[in-house]
Amino acid sequence: MEEQWQCEEFCVHDKVLAEIEPKRISEAQSQQTAELFKALGDATRMKILYYLLQKELCVCDLTVLVGASQSAVSHQLRILRNLHIVYGKKEGKQVIYSICNDHVRRLLEEALAFS
């Protein structure tokens, strides 16, 4: 017989809920966080992020390292840019990308250490 992993009787713990209520996650925050993890769920984007953890890189260098076309890498970078995971800066005719901030950097380092 399979053990059931749910409450046998539904009962609400008012004190616990009252304590948690001020800390409820907003719909926008839960959606944004889910989008972040969805972005990290793509192997090409993870390769891009791994290399950007090492050093700021231009799109051309990333195409060689990732082994994808420039348009494919640019598309993935656009997704990461829109989620504020990476940012690009124009230097002459090149666009140099880097990780957005230390929070994102730590998250990526922890995720890579886990695997």
C-alpha positions in Angstrom: 0.0 0.0 0.0 1.4 3.4 -1.0 1.8 5.9 1.7 -0.1 9.2 1.2 1.9 12.4 1.6 -1.0 14.8 2.3 -3.0 15.8 5.4 -5.7 13.3 6.3 -7.8 16.1 7.6 -8.0 19.6 6.4 -7.4 22.1 9.1 -6.1 25.7 8.9 -3.5 27.0 11.4 -4.6 30.6 11.8 -1.5 31.6 13.9 0.9 30.3 11.2 -1.0 31.9 8.4 -1.2 35.2 10.3 2.6 35.1 10.7 3.2 34.3 7.0 0.6 36.7 5.6 2.8 39.9 5.6 5.4 37.9 3.7 3.2 36.6 0.9 4.8 36.6 -2.5 3.1 38.8 -5.1 1.9 37.4 -8.4 4.4 39.6 -10.2 7.3 38.4 -8.1 6.4 34.8 -8.4 6.1 35.2 -12.2 9.4 37.0 -12.5 11.2 34.4 -10.4 9.7 31.6 -12.4 10.8 33.3 -15.6 14.4 33.5 -14.2 14.5 29.8 -13.5 12.9 29.0 -16.9 15.7 31.0 -18.5 18.3 29.0 -16.6 16.6 25.8 -17.8 18.0 26.1 -21.3 21.4 24.5 -22.0 22.6 27.2 -24.5 21.7 30.0 -22.1 23.6 28.2 -19.3 26.7 27.9 -21.5 26.5 31.6 -22.2 26.1 32.4 -18.5 28.9 30.0 -17.6 31.3 31.8 -19.9 30.2 35.2 -18.8 30.9 34.2 -15.2 34.5 33.8 -16.3 34.9 37.1 -18.2 33.0 39.9 -20.0 32.7 38.7 -23.6 31.5 39.9 -27.0 28.9 38.1 -29.0 31.5 36.8 -31.5 33.6 35.1 -28.7 30.4 33.6 -27.2 29.4 32.1 -30.6 32.7 30.3 -30.7 32.6 29.1 -27.1 28.9 28.0 -27.2 29.2 26.5 -30.7 26.1 28.3 -32.1 25.4 30.8 -34.8 25.7 34.5 -34.0 22.0 35.0 -34.5 21.2 32.1 -32.1 23.5 33.5 -29.4 22.1 37.0 -29.9 18.6 35.6 -29.5 19.5 33.9 -26.2 21.3 37.1 -25.0 18.2 39.1 -25.8 16.1 36.8 -23.6 18.7 37.1 -20.8 18.9 40.9 -21.2 15.1 41.2 -21.0 15.2 39.3 -17.7 18.0 41.5 -16.4 20.4 38.6 -16.0 23.0 40.0 -18.4 23.7 43.5 -19.9 25.5 44.6 -22.9 27.6 47.7 -23.6 28.7 49.0 -26.9 32.4 49.3 -27.4 33.1 50.5 -30.9 31.6 48.0 -33.3 31.3 45.3 -30.6 28.8 44.6 -27.9 30.4 43.3 -24.7 28.2 41.3 -22.3 28.5 40.6 -18.6 26.5 39.3 -15.7 24.1 41.9 -14.4 24.9 41.9 -10.7 26.5 40.0 -7.8 23.1 38.5 -6.8 22.7 36.9 -10.3 26.4 35.9 -10.2 26.0 34.1 -6.8 22.8 32.4 -8.0 24.6 31.0 -11.0 27.7 29.9 -9.1 25.5 28.1 -6.6 23.5 26.4 -9.4 26.7 25.3 -11.1 28.2 24.0 -7.9 25.0 21.9 -7.3 25.4 20.0 -10.6 
